[in-house]
Amino acid sequence: MKFSHILTASTALSLFIAASPAMALKPPKGKNCPKNEITLGQAVEILEVHRTFKGEDGESHIEKVSLPGTTKSYYDGKATLTQFDLGDPTRVMLVYGHPNIEIPKHPSPYREIFILLSGSSFMNMPDGSVIERKPGSMVIVEDQGTPGRSGRAGPCGYVALDLQFKDAPPAK
């Protein structure tokens, strides 16, 4: 058995990404894509964290933020626990994006945290900026009350973990 990261959203929810290397999530793939599967047990580092928010103009904006976490090693360094205080999600989903699909502009009715596990995607912000997301990137979506943002899946699609906070009060 191969151990990896534990992402703790709260004391009520622990997502343990660890299992036999033979178990894998296989997202839809485009032509000529590299082997793009997540072996459950493969470490996924949190590389970049962005936060969307509602600006004074009523539009969705994005900023890069830091996310403090606590990391500990166990079993002689064969397992790593990384804990973040993210709140208590009401739903956790795995999202599979097919290669090159366009994601139309859409609002987010509740707070959510989107963690890309495999593949790539792009967020198109109303100001024209484009944010590329790669495995390990996290977006904290707190732009409720805006028309939203659009996007596109990368050429090989993606797999993401979506933590939804439907009972959380809207961001201000």
N, C-alpha and C positions, 0 to 999 in steps of 0.2 A: 504494500500500500504506500502511496506517495502522498505526503501531506503538503499543504500549501498555506495560503492566507485564509484567515477568518475575518470577515467584514462584519462588525457588530453594529447594527443600526441603533440598537438600544439593548437594555437588559432583557426586553421581551422578545427580541428577534436576533437570532444569530444565523448567518448564512455561512455554512462551512463548505468551502470548495475543495473537496478532497475525495478521491476515490481511485479505483484502478485506472491506469493509463489506457486500458482498453475501452473504458466508457468515455464517450466524447459527444459534444454537441456539434452537429454538422449543419451549418447555415447553408442556405442556397448560394451557389457560386456562379460567377460569370466565367466566360471563356478565359483560358490562360491564367487563372488565379493560382497563387501558391497554395499549398496545403493550408487551409484556413479553418482549422477546427480547434476547439478548446478541449484539451484533455482535462477532465476534472482532476485536479491535482496540480495543474500548471499554475505557477504564480502569476498573478495579474497585479502589477504595481500601479498605484494611483500616481499618474504622471502629471496631469494638469487638472485643475479644478476651475470651472467658470460658473458664474452665477448670472442668471437673467433676472431683470428687475424692471418695474414700471417707472419710466422717466417722467419728468414734469410735463413733457409733451404728450403723455398718454401712450407712448410707443414702448415696445420692448427694447431693452438695451442689455448689453452684456459686459461683464468685467471679470478679470482673472482674480481669483482669491486664493488664499492659503487655507488649508484644512488641517489643523493640528490633530495628530493621532498619536497613539501610544503603541509601540511595537515591542514585542517580546518573542524570544526564541524558546522552543521547547524540544524535547527529545533529541538532545545533543545537536541542535541546529537543523534538524530535519523537518521541523514544523515552525511556522511563524504566525503569530497572532498580531494583526493590526486592528486596533479598535478606534472607531470614530464615533463621536456623539452626534448622530444625525436625526434623532427623534424617533417616534413610533409610527412606522408606516402602517396603513390599513390594508394595503395589498402589495404583493411583490410579484412581478411578471418578468418572464423572459421574452424579449422582443426580437424577432428575426426580420431583418430588412433585406429584401431581394436586391440584387445588383442594379445599380443605376436608377432606382425608382425615384421619382420626384415626390417630395412630401409637400403638399400645398400649405399655404399660410394657414396657421391654425392657432387658436388661443389655448391656454392651459387653464382649465377651470379650478384646479387645485395644485398645491405644492407637490413637486415630484423631484426625484433625484434619478438621473439617467447615467449609468456607468457602462461604457463601451467595453465589451470583453474581447471581441474579435472583429476583424474587418475595419471599415472606416465609414465615416459619414461627414456631411458638411451642414452647418447651420447657416442660413442666410438671414441676416438681421435687417430690419427696416432701413438702417442707415447705409446699407450697401456692403457692410463688412461681412466676410465669410470666415467662419471658424471651422477648421478641420479637426475632427475628432478621431483619435486613434485608440487602440486597445489601452485601457487604463485611464482614459480621460473621463472626467465626471462633470456633469452639468447639474447644478442646483437650480431648478426652474421655480422662480418666484415672481413671474411677471403677469400674475392674474389681473384681469381687467384691461388687458391690451388686446389689439387684434392678433397678436402673436408673431410668429416667425415661420419661415419655410425651411426646407432642407432638401437634401438628396443623399441617398445611400451611395457608398463608394462602388467602384467597379467590381468588387468581390462581395458586396453585401456586408451585413454586419449581424452580430448577436450582441444584445445589451440586456442589462438588468435594470428594471424600472421599479423604483420604490415610490409608491403613491401614498400621499397623505391626504385622503379625502376629508377627514375630520378636522384637519388643521385650519385655523383661521386664515383668511386670505392675507397675502403680504401687503404691506402698506406702501 
